[in-house]
């Protein structure tokens, strides 16, 4: 209840899907460390710094738009990071506000969530007659 970034995990975690990239041999040690921080919800946003009384406000210092810099803003909305998001078009095309917060903010896949029903259809093989794809 005190971790808003973990909303959506009430039914459990799909450990295989959540750790697939982390287990990959393609990541450098630095990338693996950054991914561990994201999965743990340990990104030190301006909002967290503000709550810890380490800064005067919680506004994003990257885009200067006056928006609260939390994980939602940082990963999905901040115009300063638009060029990074442009490098991941499949994620941006499939993005949905219906995704659970644990997935949008930390990349943790819940065991089951209604927010992914549209995503399963998007990835489904057109010849599969509507069957959901595997993991």
PyMOL commands that set and color helices and strands:
alter all, ss='L'
color gray80, all
select helices_A, chain A and resi 4-6+15-23+29-39+46-51+71-77+79-86+89-94+101-106+114-123+126-128
alter helices_A, ss='H'
color red, helices_A
deselect
rebuild
show_as cartoon
